[in-house]
Amino acid sequence: MIKAVIQERILSILGVGLLSVLAGASYYSALKAEADFLHADTNSESPDFVATKMVVTSFEADGTAKSRTFSDRAISYEDGRMFAAMPVYVTINPKAPQTRARADRGTSKDGGASVFLEGNVVVTREADAERAAMRMTTPNAWVYPDEDRMRTAAPVRMKQGTDLTTGVGMKLDIVERTVQILKNVHTVSQSVVMNKEVQE
């Protein structure tokens, strides 16, 4: 009799324990499923947004428009990565000659603080009272919108007025309106060539 009661109590305790284990396992499974869902929802490979024909305007501290960036298609991620197809960067300071940069592709890993342009990069600057219009081509270039500058370590070809300059590496200051070709610099002045041909 006593033995039967003991066995019954043991079975009862085991049953309660088994139910607790099953309940705990179910709760853990539910939490894990929710965590997996949230992780998938915020995965770094899931874009924050995808936009077509996008235009982004940057402003000075006083609220005046500084530059605009256009792209046929743009993808932005939560971790700061951005990708753009056919990006065009344009300065819009009415007191300075407009500078433009366009390319086949644009990439940023810091939310747009620096942008790497690649594929048929063309940089142009309007003429002003002191300098002729400039057009530069290069395979790739970095643009720093907040710092008003561009640079590249790739070969460049620059046409300014009657001068044609080629070299490797370039630094461009948008505010100072200066361009520095870093090495292997070769300049041919079309006016000198024309004068030479006339003399001959």
N, CA, C and O atoms as a DFTB+ gen file, in Angstrom:
800 C
 N C O
     1  1       0.836      -1.213       0.000
     2  2       0.000       0.000       0.000
     3  2       0.868       1.259       0.000
     4  3       0.696       2.168      -0.812
     5  1       1.799       1.270       0.942
     6  2       2.694       2.427       1.033
     7  2       3.535       2.529      -0.225
     8  3       3.802       3.619      -0.731
     9  1       3.955       1.345      -0.729
    10  2       4.768       1.324      -1.939
    11  2       3.999       1.883      -3.118
    12  3       4.577       2.602      -3.934
    13  1       2.722       1.581      -3.237
    14  2       1.887       2.076      -4.341
    15  2       1.724       3.586      -4.255
    16  3       1.739       4.273      -5.277
    17  1       1.568       4.108      -3.036
    18  2       1.416       5.558      -2.861
    19  2       2.691       6.273      -3.269
    20  3       2.650       7.321      -3.914
    21  1       3.831       5.694      -2.886
    22  2       5.113       6.303      -3.239
    23  2       5.291       6.333      -4.747
    24  3       5.712       7.341      -5.315
    25  1       4.960       5.198      -5.400
    26  2       5.080       5.141      -6.859
    27  2       4.181       6.172      -7.530
    28  3       4.571       6.803      -8.512
    29  1       2.964       6.338      -6.988
    30  2       2.015       7.299      -7.553
    31  2       2.546       8.725      -7.434
    32  3       2.407       9.530      -8.354
    33  1       3.165       9.028      -6.273
    34  2       3.720      10.368      -6.076
    35  2       4.910      10.620      -7.009
    36  3       5.066      11.706      -7.566
    37  1       5.752       9.572      -7.163
    38  2       6.895       9.705      -8.066
    39  2       6.429       9.976      -9.489
    40  3       6.956      10.851     -10.176
    41  1       5.420       9.201      -9.921
    42  2       4.876       9.406     -11.271
    43  2       4.274      10.797     -11.419
    44  3       4.397      11.425     -12.471
    45  1       3.617      11.280     -10.356
    46  2       3.023      12.621     -10.396
    47  2       4.092      13.683     -10.521
    48  3       3.946      14.632     -11.291
    49  1       5.184      13.525      -9.755
    50  2       6.290      14.497      -9.803
    51  2       6.944      14.484     -11.180
    52  3       7.252      15.534     -11.743
    53  1       7.155      13.269     -11.720
    54  2       7.740      13.155     -13.056
    55  2       6.859      13.812     -14.108
    56  3       7.352      14.458     -15.032
    57  1       5.563      13.641     -13.957
    58  2       4.630      14.248     -14.909
    59  2       4.685      15.757     -14.862
    60  3       4.702      16.421     -15.898
    61  1       4.715      16.301     -13.641
    62  2       4.806      17.757     -13.506
    63  2       6.118      18.263     -14.082
    64  3       6.160      19.286     -14.765
    65  1       7.203      17.520     -13.793
    66  2       8.500      17.915     -14.328
    67  2       8.530      17.880     -15.844
    68  3       9.074      18.780     -16.484
    69  1       7.945      16.836     -16.417
    70  2       7.903      16.721     -17.879
    71  2       7.107      17.861     -18.498
    72  3       7.510      18.423     -19.517
    73  1       5.972      18.206     -17.881
    74  2       5.164      19.318     -18.378
    75  2       5.937      20.630     -18.287
    76  3       5.832      21.471     -19.179
    77  1       6.719      20.816     -17.211
    78  2       7.522      22.039     -17.061
    79  2       8.583      22.132     -18.148
    80  3       8.829      23.193     -18.721
    81  1       9.215      20.966     -18.418
    82  2      10.239      20.952     -19.469
    83  2       9.631      21.287     -20.821
    84  3      10.198      22.059     -21.594
    85  1       8.452      20.689     -21.105
    86  2       7.780      20.958     -22.379
    87  2       7.369      22.428     -22.489
    88  3       7.503      23.038     -23.550
    89  1       6.869      22.988     -21.389
    90  2       6.464      24.395     -21.401
    91  2       7.678      25.302     -21.617
    92  3       7.623      26.263     -22.384
    93  1       8.780      24.976     -20.924
    94  2       9.993      25.764     -21.093
    95  2      10.532      25.685     -22.512
    96  3      10.974      26.688     -23.072
    97  1      10.495      24.485     -23.095
    98  2      10.973      24.308     -24.466
    99  2      10.098      25.088     -25.438
   100  3      10.608      25.705     -26.373
   101  1       8.806      25.066     -25.227
   102  2       7.905      25.817     -26.097
   103  2       8.158      27.319     -25.997
   104  3       8.163      28.026     -27.006
   105  1       8.369      27.803     -24.761
   106  2       8.639      29.226     -24.549
   107  2       9.962      29.632     -25.211
   108  3      10.055      30.682     -25.846
   109  1      10.977      28.783     -25.051
   110  2      12.273      29.063     -25.683
   111  2      12.153      29.094     -27.203
   112  3      12.731      29.957     -27.863
   113  1      11.399      28.147     -27.748
   114  2      11.209      28.102     -29.202
   115  2      10.515      29.360     -29.702
   116  3      10.866      29.898     -30.752
   117  1       9.517      29.829     -28.934
   118  2       8.797      31.037     -29.329
   119  2       9.719      32.248     -29.297
   120  3       9.699      33.075     -30.209
   121  1      10.534      32.350     -28.235
   122  2      11.466      33.476     -28.132
   123  2      12.503      33.428     -29.252
   124  3      12.829      34.455     -29.848
   125  1      13.019      32.236     -29.536
   126  2      14.026      32.097     -30.589
   127  2      13.449      32.458     -31.952
   128  3      14.112      33.110     -32.759
   129  1      12.208      32.031     -32.208
   130  2      11.567      32.353     -33.483
   131  2      11.386      33.856     -33.631
   132  3      11.586      34.403     -34.716
   133  1      11.006      34.532     -32.537
   134  2      10.822      35.985     -32.586
   135  2      12.162      36.693     -32.797
   136  3      12.257      37.652     -33.563
   137  1      13.198      36.202     -32.101
   138  2      14.527      36.799     -32.254
   139  2      15.052      36.611     -33.667
   140  3      15.645      37.528     -34.236
   141  1      14.840      35.433     -34.238
   142  2      15.262      35.175     -35.618
   143  2      14.542      36.090     -36.582
   144  3      15.135      36.579     -37.543
   145  1      13.251      36.328     -36.328
   146  2      12.470      37.195     -37.205
   147  2      12.989      38.625     -37.135
   148  3      13.149      39.293     -38.157
   149  1      13.254      39.089     -35.895
   150  2      13.759      40.451     -35.739
   151  2      15.141      40.596     -36.357
   152  3      15.457      41.625     -36.956
   153  1      15.963      39.559     -36.210
   154  2      17.302      39.622     -36.800
   155  2      17.221      39.678     -38.317
   156  3      17.956      40.428     -38.959
   157  1      16.328      38.884     -38.883
   158  2      16.167      38.894     -40.341
   159  2      15.620      40.225     -40.813
   160  3      15.970      40.704     -41.891
   161  1      14.752      40.829     -39.994
   162  2      14.120      42.080     -40.392
   163  2      15.113      43.234     -40.385
   164  3      14.966      44.197     -41.137
   165  1      16.139      43.126     -39.517
   166  2      17.132      44.204     -39.421
   167  2      18.479      43.762     -39.973
   168  3      19.507      44.368     -39.670
   169  1      18.477      42.722     -40.770
   170  2      19.709      42.225     -41.378
   171  2      20.380      43.324     -42.181
   172  3      19.714      44.120     -42.843
   173  1      21.730      43.362     -42.116
   174  2      22.458      44.414     -42.820
   175  2      22.289      44.319     -44.328
   176  3      22.567      45.276     -45.051
   177  1      21.829      43.153     -44.805
   178  2      21.624      42.998     -46.238
   179  2      20.220      43.413     -46.671
   180  3      19.889      43.371     -47.855
   181  1      19.405      43.809     -45.709
   182  2      18.069      44.300     -46.037
   183  2      18.115      45.825     -46.131
   184  3      18.373      46.479     -45.121
   185  1      17.875      46.411     -47.294
   186  2      17.995      47.869     -47.443
   187  2      16.936      48.629     -46.665
   188  3      15.808      48.166     -46.492
   189  1      17.333      49.815     -46.199
   190  2      16.371      50.718     -45.568
   191  2      15.380      51.219     -46.604
   192  3      14.176      51.287     -46.355
   193  1      15.906      51.567     -47.771
   194  2      15.028      52.006     -48.847
   195  2      15.706      51.823     -50.195
   196  3      16.931      51.783     -50.303
   197  1      14.879      51.714     -51.206
   198  2      15.325      51.682     -52.603
   199  2      14.540      52.761     -53.324
   200  3      13.312      52.789     -53.252
   201  1      15.241      53.655     -54.022
   202  2      14.576      54.785     -54.669
   203  2      15.028      54.913     -56.116
   204  3      16.165      54.583     -56.453
   205  1      14.145      55.385     -56.951
   206  2      14.486      55.686     -58.339
   207  2      14.356      57.191     -58.570
   208  3      13.519      57.860     -57.965
   209  1      15.208      57.704     -59.462
   210  2      15.221      59.141     -59.762
   211  2      15.310      59.964     -58.477
   212  3      14.503      60.863     -58.241
   213  1      16.287      59.642     -57.669
   214  2      16.426      60.291     -56.367
   215  2      17.254      61.576     -56.462
   216  3      18.202      61.661     -57.243
   217  1      16.887      62.559     -55.666
   218  2      17.620      63.827     -55.568
   219  2      17.842      64.131     -54.092
   220  3      16.891      64.180     -53.312
   221  1      19.105      64.336     -53.712
   222  2      19.450      64.670     -52.324
   223  2      20.139      66.030     -52.315
   224  3      21.105      66.244     -53.047
   225  1      19.646      66.945     -51.491
   226  2      20.215      68.286     -51.383
   227  2      20.965      68.436     -50.067
   228  3      20.436      68.115     -49.003
   229  1      22.206      68.928     -50.144
   230  2      22.996      69.207     -48.947
   231  2      22.962      70.711     -48.673
   232  3      22.912      71.523     -49.596
   233  1      22.989      71.065     -47.378
   234  2      22.851      72.470     -46.991
   235  2      24.039      72.932     -46.158
   236  3      24.677      72.149     -45.455
   237  1      24.314      74.232     -46.258
   238  2      25.312      74.865     -45.398
   239  2      24.718      75.015     -43.994
   240  3      23.531      74.773     -43.780
   241  1      25.567      75.420     -43.043
   242  2      25.104      75.607     -41.662
   243  2      24.019      76.680     -41.566
   244  3      23.162      76.618     -40.685
   245  1      24.054      77.676     -42.479
   246  2      23.063      78.746     -42.433
   247  2      21.778      78.391     -43.180
   248  3      20.860      79.206     -43.273
   249  1      21.723      77.173     -43.707
   250  2      20.494      76.732     -44.360
   251  2      20.461      76.901     -45.866
   252  3      19.498      76.473     -46.503
   253  1      21.474      77.506     -46.454
   254  2      21.490      77.671     -47.906
   255  2      21.916      76.369     -48.572
   256  3      22.745      75.629     -48.043
   257  1      21.342      76.103     -49.729
   258  2      21.657      74.871     -50.446
   259  2      23.104      74.891     -50.918
   260  3      23.584      75.909     -51.415
   261  1      23.790      73.784     -50.765
   262  2      25.216      73.682     -51.080
   263  2      25.468      72.835     -52.326
   264  3      26.239      73.223     -53.203
   265  1      24.816      71.684     -52.395
   266  2      25.007      70.780     -53.527
   267  2      23.806      69.858     -53.654
   268  3      23.003      69.713     -52.733
   269  1      23.710      69.246     -54.817
   270  2      22.667      68.241     -55.052
   271  2      23.301      67.010     -55.673
   272  3      24.236      67.105     -56.468
   273  1      22.778      65.857     -55.298
   274  2      23.223      64.598     -55.877
   275  2      22.014      63.898     -56.493
   276  3      21.001      63.678     -55.830
   277  1      22.139      63.559     -57.753
   278  2      21.073      62.881     -58.479
   279  2      21.510      61.442     -58.758
   280  3      22.702      61.166     -58.898
   281  1      20.547      60.535     -58.839
   282  2      20.871      59.165     -59.251
   283  2      19.632      58.518     -59.852
   284  3      18.505      58.776     -59.428
   285  1      19.866      57.668     -60.853
   286  2      18.744      56.950     -61.468
   287  2      18.133      55.957     -60.497
   288  3      16.919      55.753     -60.492
   289  1      18.972      55.339     -59.672
   290  2      18.500      54.355     -58.690
   291  2      19.456      54.365     -57.513
   292  3      20.672      54.393     -57.698
   293  1      18.912      54.344     -56.297
   294  2      19.744      54.383     -55.089
   295  2      19.251      53.354     -54.081
   296  3      18.048      53.137     -53.931
   297  1      20.196      52.725     -53.394
   298  2      19.885      51.751     -52.348
   299  2      20.652      52.162     -51.095
   300  3      21.857      52.409     -51.154
   301  1      19.953      52.235     -49.959
   302  2      20.581      52.644     -48.704
   303  2      20.370      51.566     -47.646
   304  3      19.293      50.978     -47.548
   305  1      21.425      51.312     -46.847
   306  2      21.380      50.315     -45.789
   307  2      21.550      50.970     -44.428
   308  3      22.082      52.074     -44.315
   309  1      21.083      50.259     -43.382
   310  2      21.110      50.803     -42.031
   311  2      22.527      51.084     -41.546
   312  3      22.735      51.999     -40.749
   313  1      23.518      50.300     -42.020
   314  2      24.886      50.470     -41.538
   315  2      25.643      51.595     -42.235
   316  3      26.848      51.742     -42.029
   317  1      24.956      52.394     -43.059
   318  2      25.582      53.548     -43.687
   319  2      26.013      53.329     -45.121
   320  3      26.455      54.268     -45.783
   321  1      25.891      52.101     -45.615
   322  2      26.258      51.845     -47.011
   323  2      25.198      52.386     -47.955
   324  3      24.000      52.311     -47.682
   325  1      25.659      52.926     -49.061
   326  2      24.755      53.431     -50.085
   327  2      25.322      53.088     -51.459
   328  3      26.533      53.139     -51.675
   329  1      24.435      52.741     -52.375
   330  2      24.828      52.448     -53.748
   331  2      23.942      53.265     -54.689
   332  3      22.738      53.392     -54.466
   333  1      24.544      53.813     -55.733
   334  2      23.790      54.639     -56.676
   335  2      24.174      54.292     -58.101
   336  3      25.339      54.035     -58.402
   337  1      23.185      54.289     -58.966
   338  2      23.414      54.066     -60.393
   339  2      23.326      55.402     -61.117
   340  3      22.379      56.164     -60.923
   341  1      24.323      55.679     -61.954
   342  2      24.396      56.923     -62.717
   343  2      24.306      58.159     -61.813
   344  3      23.472      59.032     -62.052
   345  1      25.153      58.245     -60.780
   346  2      25.099      59.413     -59.892
   347  2      25.678      60.663     -60.559
   348  3      26.597      60.588     -61.376
   349  1      25.113      61.809     -60.187
   350  2      25.600      63.112     -60.644
   351  2      25.658      64.036     -59.425
   352  3      24.644      64.273     -58.769
   353  1      26.846      64.554     -59.130
   354  2      27.042      65.490     -58.020
   355  2      27.205      66.889     -58.595
   356  3      28.021      67.095     -59.494
   357  1      26.435      67.860     -58.088
   358  2      26.425      69.222     -58.635
   359  2      26.492      70.234     -57.499
   360  3      25.686      70.178     -56.569
   361  1      27.442      71.153     -57.566
   362  2      27.469      72.255     -56.605
   363  2      26.484      73.337     -57.071
   364  3      26.277      73.521     -58.271
   365  1      25.885      74.044     -56.119
   366  2      24.861      75.031     -56.493
   367  2      25.077      76.367     -55.776
   368  3      24.123      77.079     -55.463
   369  1      26.331      76.686     -55.527
   370  2      26.645      77.980     -54.934
   371  2      26.542      79.052     -56.022
   372  3      27.320      79.023     -56.976
   373  1      25.598      80.001     -55.902
   374  2      25.425      81.011     -56.963
   375  2      26.609      81.956     -57.114
   376  3      26.719      82.658     -58.119
   377  1      27.507      81.980     -56.109
   378  2      28.648      82.881     -56.153
   379  2      29.907      82.219     -56.707
   380  3      30.959      82.854     -56.774
   381  1      29.811      80.965     -57.099
   382  2      30.993      80.249     -57.591
   383  2      30.624      79.440     -58.832
   384  3      29.471      79.040     -58.993
   385  1      31.595      79.199     -59.705
   386  2      31.324      78.384     -60.893
   387  2      30.854      76.984     -60.493
   388  3      31.362      76.399     -59.536
   389  1      29.911      76.474     -61.212
   390  2      29.356      75.163     -60.884
   391  2      30.347      74.050     -61.210
   392  3      30.961      74.039     -62.277
   393  1      30.491      73.122     -60.280
   394  2      31.305      71.924     -60.480
   395  2      30.374      70.723     -60.511
   396  3      29.471      70.595     -59.684
   397  1      30.611      69.844     -61.483
   398  2      29.775      68.651     -61.633
   399  2      30.673      67.413     -61.724
   400  3      31.771      67.465     -62.279
   401  1      30.188      66.313     -61.175
   402  2      30.889      65.036     -61.302
   403  2      29.836      63.955     -61.563
   404  3      28.832      63.864     -60.857
   405  1      30.080      63.155     -62.571
   406  2      29.135      62.070     -62.881
   407  2      29.906      60.786     -63.149
   408  3      31.088      60.811     -63.492
   409  1      29.207      59.651     -62.984
   410  2      29.853      58.357     -63.169
   411  2      28.779      57.307     -63.425
   412  3      27.583      57.583     -63.336
   413  1      29.230      56.104     -63.742
   414  2      28.290      54.994     -63.932
   415  2      27.751      54.495     -62.600
   416  3      26.585      54.114     -62.493
   417  1      28.625      54.502     -61.568
   418  2      28.238      53.958     -60.266
   419  2      28.822      54.809     -59.146
   420  3      29.861      55.449     -59.304
   421  1      28.134      54.801     -58.019
   422  2      28.635      55.487     -56.834
   423  2      28.421      54.619     -55.606
   424  3      27.383      53.971     -55.472
   425  1      29.416      54.602     -54.694
   426  2      29.337      53.791     -53.484
   427  2      29.784      54.611     -52.285
   428  3      30.758      55.359     -52.365
   429  1      29.070      54.470     -51.174
   430  2      29.468      55.114     -49.927
   431  2      29.303      54.116     -48.788
   432  3      28.343      53.345     -48.757
   433  1      30.256      54.141     -47.848
   434  2      30.188      53.268     -46.686
   435  2      30.008      54.054     -45.394
   436  3      30.004      53.478     -44.306
   437  1      29.857      55.379     -45.515
   438  2      29.733      56.218     -44.318
   439  2      28.570      57.200     -44.427
   440  3      28.645      58.329     -43.942
   441  1      27.501      56.753     -45.067
   442  2      26.302      57.584     -45.133
   443  2      26.407      58.780     -46.043
   444  3      25.615      59.716     -45.927
   445  1      27.379      58.771     -46.960
   446  2      27.492      59.864     -47.918
   447  2      28.569      60.881     -47.586
   448  3      28.748      61.844     -48.331
   449  1      29.300      60.694     -46.474
   450  2      30.385      61.623     -46.147
   451  2      31.497      61.542     -47.191
   452  3      32.145      62.543     -47.499
   453  1      31.708      60.351     -47.727
   454  2      32.631      60.163     -48.846
   455  2      31.956      59.233     -49.845
   456  3      31.294      58.267     -49.467
   457  1      32.135      59.539     -51.115
   458  2      31.490      58.750     -52.167
   459  2      32.544      58.342     -53.188
   460  3      33.301      59.178     -53.683
   461  1      32.585      57.060     -53.496
   462  2      33.525      56.558     -54.489
   463  2      32.791      56.424     -55.820
   464  3      31.872      55.616     -55.954
   465  1      33.207      57.227     -56.804
   466  2      32.629      57.171     -58.141
   467  2      33.509      56.295     -59.022
   468  3      34.736      56.366     -58.949
   469  1      32.887      55.474     -59.849
   470  2      33.671      54.633     -60.749
   471  2      32.901      54.382     -62.041
   472  3      31.672      54.317     -62.069
   473  1      33.687      54.243     -63.108
   474  2      33.100      53.991     -64.414
   475  2      32.811      55.280     -65.158
   476  3      31.829      55.963     -64.865
   477  1      33.671      55.621     -66.130
   478  2      33.441      56.810     -66.963
   479  2      33.209      58.074     -66.151
   480  3      32.248      58.806     -66.384
   481  1      34.093      58.323     -65.201
   482  2      33.951      59.513     -64.349
   483  2      34.311      60.762     -65.147
   484  3      35.367      60.822     -65.778
   485  1      33.433      61.754     -65.114
   486  2      33.661      63.036     -65.787
   487  2      33.430      64.153     -64.769
   488  3      32.369      64.233     -64.150
   489  1      34.431      65.007     -64.605
   490  2      34.329      66.154     -63.701
   491  2      34.438      67.423     -64.542
   492  3      35.381      67.573     -65.320
   493  1      33.487      68.329     -64.392
   494  2      33.526      69.593     -65.132
   495  2      33.374      70.763     -64.181
   496  3      32.781      70.645     -63.108
   497  1      33.927      71.903     -64.600
   498  2      33.780      73.141     -63.831
   499  2      33.593      74.294     -64.811
   500  3      34.310      74.407     -65.805
   501  1      32.633      75.132     -64.514
   502  2      32.368      76.272     -65.380
   503  2      33.518      77.275     -65.324
   504  3      34.308      77.287     -64.380
   505  1      33.592      78.100     -66.342
   506  2      34.619      79.153     -66.384
   507  2      34.249      80.280     -65.423
   508  3      33.079      80.486     -65.100
   509  1      35.261      80.995     -64.980
   510  2      35.024      82.218     -64.221
   511  2      35.910      83.317     -64.816
   512  3      36.487      83.138     -65.889
   513  1      36.015      84.437     -64.128
   514  2      36.762      85.569     -64.677
   515  2      38.252      85.277     -64.805
   516  3      38.944      85.911     -65.601
   517  1      38.754      84.310     -64.015
   518  2      40.190      84.037     -63.997
   519  2      40.586      82.732     -64.674
   520  3      41.730      82.578     -65.104
   521  1      39.645      81.788     -64.773
   522  2      40.003      80.474     -65.282
   523  2      39.032      80.026     -66.372
   524  3      37.839      80.324     -66.324
   525  1      39.569      79.305     -67.354
   526  2      38.723      78.749     -68.409
   527  2      37.947      77.550     -67.869
   528  3      38.280      77.009     -66.815
   529  1      36.925      77.147     -68.589
   530  2      36.156      75.969     -68.211
   531  2      37.066      74.737     -68.214
   532  3      38.019      74.660     -68.990
   533  1      36.764      73.787     -67.348
   534  2      37.596      72.601     -67.200
   535  2      36.744      71.343     -67.365
   536  3      35.602      71.280     -66.911
   537  1      37.336      70.336     -68.034
   538  2      36.688      69.022     -68.160
   539  2      37.746      67.957     -67.908
   540  3      38.803      67.956     -68.540
   541  1      37.456      67.059     -66.987
   542  2      38.417      66.032     -66.612
   543  2      37.758      64.653     -66.685
   544  3      36.598      64.497     -66.303
   545  1      38.494      63.659     -67.173
   546  2      38.006      62.283     -67.195
   547  2      38.990      61.390     -66.447
   548  3      40.199      61.621     -66.474
   549  1      38.457      60.365     -65.779
   550  2      39.267      59.439     -65.004
   551  2      38.438      58.180     -64.735
   552  3      37.210      58.255     -64.735
   553  1      39.063      57.045     -64.509
   554  2      38.288      55.822     -64.250
   555  2      37.509      55.860     -62.940
   556  3      36.430      55.275     -62.845
   557  1      38.049      56.548     -61.923
   558  2      37.363      56.602     -60.634
   559  2      37.815      57.829     -59.855
   560  3      38.852      58.420     -60.155
   561  1      37.038      58.201     -58.865
   562  2      37.383      59.363     -58.033
   563  2      36.586      59.332     -56.735
   564  3      35.462      58.834     -56.693
   565  1      37.180      59.865     -55.691
   566  2      36.494      60.059     -54.413
   567  2      35.942      61.480     -54.348
   568  3      36.615      62.437     -54.732
   569  1      34.725      61.604     -53.863
   570  2      34.097      62.912     -53.650
   571  2      33.789      63.050     -52.158
   572  3      33.241      62.141     -51.535
   573  1      34.156      64.213     -51.597
   574  2      33.890      64.508     -50.190
   575  2      32.992      65.751     -50.137
   576  3      33.489      66.874     -50.052
   577  1      31.683      65.549     -50.186
   578  2      30.757      66.693     -50.270
   579  2      30.892      67.702     -49.132
   580  3      30.832      68.910     -49.360
   581  1      31.074      67.204     -47.902
   582  2      31.164      68.125     -46.758
   583  2      32.452      68.942     -46.765
   584  3      32.504      70.037     -46.205
   585  1      33.490      68.400     -47.404
   586  2      34.789      69.065     -47.429
   587  2      35.053      69.799     -48.737
   588  3      36.101      70.423     -48.899
   589  1      34.117      69.727     -49.661
   590  2      34.244      70.425     -50.952
   591  2      35.528      70.047     -51.692
   592  3      36.258      70.915     -52.173
   593  1      35.788      68.770     -51.773
   594  2      36.985      68.348     -52.491
   595  2      36.783      66.984     -53.146
   596  3      35.882      66.229     -52.782
   597  1      37.642      66.689     -54.117
   598  2      37.664      65.405     -54.806
   599  2      39.115      64.963     -54.940
   600  3      40.035      65.778     -54.879
   601  1      39.302      63.662     -55.124
   602  2      40.652      63.162     -55.359
   603  2      40.579      61.823     -56.074
   604  3      39.549      61.150     -56.055
   605  1      41.680      61.445     -56.701
   606  2      41.814      60.130     -57.311
   607  2      43.290      59.773     -57.395
   608  3      44.150      60.651     -57.457
   609  1      43.572      58.480     -57.395
   610  2      44.940      57.999     -57.612
   611  2      45.076      57.425     -59.015
   612  3      46.141      56.930     -59.385
   613  1      44.006      57.491     -59.794
   614  2      43.985      56.912     -61.136
   615  2      44.504      57.907     -62.172
   616  3      44.655      59.091     -61.872
   617  1      44.773      57.442     -63.371
   618  2      45.166      58.358     -64.451
   619  2      44.049      59.362     -64.743
   620  3      42.866      59.041     -64.642
   621  1      44.447      60.581     -65.107
   622  2      43.475      61.631     -65.423
   623  2      43.847      62.304     -66.744
   624  3      45.001      62.315     -67.172
   625  1      42.826      62.856     -67.355
   626  2      43.003      63.643     -68.597
   627  2      42.170      64.898     -68.429
   628  3      40.948      64.824     -68.300
   629  1      42.823      66.049     -68.431
   630  2      42.125      67.305     -68.148
   631  2      42.291      68.295     -69.302
   632  3      43.398      68.551     -69.776
   633  1      41.183      68.828     -69.723
   634  2      41.166      69.868     -70.764
   635  2      40.688      71.156     -70.120
   636  3      39.582      71.211     -69.581
   637  1      41.509      72.187     -70.170
   638  2      41.146      73.494     -69.615
   639  2      41.593      74.576     -70.582
   640  3      42.787      74.775     -70.806
   641  1      40.622      75.267     -71.148
   642  2      40.943      76.264     -72.161
   643  2      41.605      75.590     -73.344
   644  3      41.046      74.657     -73.919
   645  1      42.798      76.055     -73.716
   646  2      43.530      75.463     -74.838
   647  2      44.577      74.455     -74.376
   648  3      45.349      73.944     -75.188
   649  1      44.608      74.167     -73.070
   650  2      45.608      73.246     -72.530
   651  2      45.023      71.855     -72.295
   652  3      43.901      71.707     -71.812
   653  1      45.806      70.849     -72.646
   654  2      45.449      69.457     -72.382
   655  2      46.518      68.865     -71.472
   656  3      47.696      68.824     -71.828
   657  1      46.098      68.405     -70.289
   658  2      47.035      67.863     -69.308
   659  2      46.669      66.429     -68.970
   660  3      45.501      66.120     -68.736
   661  1      47.661      65.555     -68.945
   662  2      47.469      64.179     -68.511
   663  2      48.419      63.890     -67.357
   664  3      49.450      64.548     -67.214
   665  1      48.076      62.920     -66.548
   666  2      48.917      62.560     -65.422
   667  2      48.274      61.455     -64.615
   668  3      47.298      60.840     -65.044
   669  1      48.831      61.209     -63.441
   670  2      48.322      60.170     -62.546
   671  2      48.067      60.788     -61.181
   672  3      48.959      61.396     -60.588
   673  1      46.862      60.633     -60.691
   674  2      46.487      61.195     -59.400
   675  2      46.045      62.643     -59.512
   676  3      46.584      63.402     -60.317
   677  1      45.067      63.023     -58.709
   678  2      44.524      64.383     -58.794
   679  2      43.900      64.770     -57.465
   680  3      43.309      63.945     -56.769
   681  1      44.045      66.049     -57.131
   682  2      43.342      66.643     -56.002
   683  2      42.623      67.893     -56.498
   684  3      43.226      68.753     -57.140
   685  1      41.335      67.987     -56.196
   686  2      40.548      69.139     -56.641
   687  2      39.891      69.792     -55.437
   688  3      39.218      69.122     -54.654
   689  1      40.082      71.090     -55.286
   690  2      39.454      71.871     -54.219
   691  2      38.362      72.723     -54.856
   692  3      38.637      73.630     -55.642
   693  1      37.123      72.414     -54.502
   694  2      35.992      73.108     -55.123
   695  2      35.929      74.569     -54.703
   696  3      35.649      75.436     -55.531
   697  1      36.183      74.853     -53.433
   698  2      36.101      76.224     -52.931
   699  2      37.236      77.083     -53.489
   700  3      37.008      78.198     -53.958
   701  1      38.459      76.555     -53.434
   702  2      39.614      77.304     -53.934
   703  2      39.715      77.266     -55.456
   704  3      40.481      78.029     -56.044
   705  1      38.955      76.393     -56.092
   706  2      38.939      76.244     -57.554
   707  2      40.313      75.875     -58.101
   708  3      40.757      76.392     -59.126
   709  1      40.967      74.972     -57.388
   710  2      42.298      74.529     -57.820
   711  2      42.276      73.038     -58.142
   712  3      41.529      72.265     -57.544
   713  1      43.114      72.657     -59.102
   714  2      43.303      71.256     -59.465
   715  2      44.787      70.962     -59.457
   716  3      45.574      71.695     -60.055
   717  1      45.172      69.892     -58.783
   718  2      46.579      69.497     -58.732
   719  2      46.719      68.087     -59.299
   720  3      46.151      67.139     -58.757
   721  1      47.477      67.948     -60.395
   722  2      47.808      66.633     -60.928
   723  2      49.075      66.181     -60.213
   724  3      50.046      66.935     -60.155
   725  1      49.087      64.969     -59.669
   726  2      50.127      64.587     -58.721
   727  2      51.432      64.103     -59.346
   728  3      52.500      64.443     -58.836
   729  1      51.396      63.329     -60.424
   730  2      52.661      62.834     -60.998
   731  2      52.496      62.482     -62.477
   732  3      51.387      62.387     -63.002
   733  1      53.636      62.297     -63.116
   734  2      53.674      62.000     -64.561
   735  2      52.873      63.040     -65.353
   736  3      52.093      62.699     -66.242
   737  1      53.080      64.290     -65.017
   738  2      52.288      65.376     -65.604
   739  2      52.851      65.765     -66.975
   740  3      54.046      66.016     -67.131
   741  1      51.960      65.805     -67.950
   742  2      52.333      66.249     -69.303
   743  2      51.258      67.228     -69.784
   744  3      50.072      66.899     -69.797
   745  1      51.677      68.420     -70.175
   746  2      50.740      69.438     -70.641
   747  2      51.100      69.863     -72.058
   748  3      52.258      70.133     -72.377
   749  1      50.082      69.912     -72.885
   750  2      50.241      70.395     -74.253
   751  2      49.314      71.586     -74.426
   752  3      48.106      71.470     -74.218
   753  1      49.871      72.728     -74.804
   754  2      49.070      73.923     -75.038
   755  2      48.691      73.986     -76.511
   756  3      49.561      74.059     -77.379
   757  1      47.414      73.959     -76.785
   758  2      46.960      73.995     -78.170
   759  2      47.327      75.317     -78.840
   760  3      47.548      75.356     -80.050
   761  1      47.393      76.404     -78.060
   762  2      47.758      77.700     -78.646
   763  2      49.203      77.675     -79.122
   764  3      49.524      78.255     -80.159
   765  1      50.089      77.002     -78.365
   766  2      51.492      76.889     -78.761
   767  2      51.616      76.055     -80.020
   768  3      52.386      76.382     -80.923
   769  1      50.840      74.958     -80.073
   770  2      50.862      74.095     -81.252
   771  2      50.381      74.850     -82.479
   772  3      50.969      74.738     -83.555
   773  1      49.310      75.619     -82.317
   774  2      48.757      76.379     -83.444
   775  2      49.754      77.438     -83.924
   776  3      49.921      77.623     -85.129
   777  1      50.422      78.139     -82.992
   778  2      51.409      79.156     -83.367
   779  2      52.589      78.530     -84.109
   780  3      53.129      79.105     -85.054
   781  1      52.973      77.335     -83.656
   782  2      54.075      76.648     -84.303
   783  2      53.719      76.261     -85.733
   784  3      54.539      76.374     -86.645
   785  1      52.455      75.793     -85.916
   786  2      52.008      75.409     -87.244
   787  2      51.950      76.614     -88.172
   788  3      52.271      76.505     -89.356
   789  1      51.540      77.767     -87.639
   790  2      51.464      78.989     -88.454
   791  2      52.854      79.423     -88.888
   792  3      53.060      79.820     -90.035
   793  1      53.822      79.346     -87.952
   794  2      55.190      79.741     -88.258
   795  2      55.816      78.834     -89.314
   796  3      56.588      79.291     -90.156
   797  1      55.479      77.554     -89.264
   798  2      56.019      76.623     -90.248
   799  2      55.384      76.840     -91.623
   800  3      55.723      76.139     -92.577
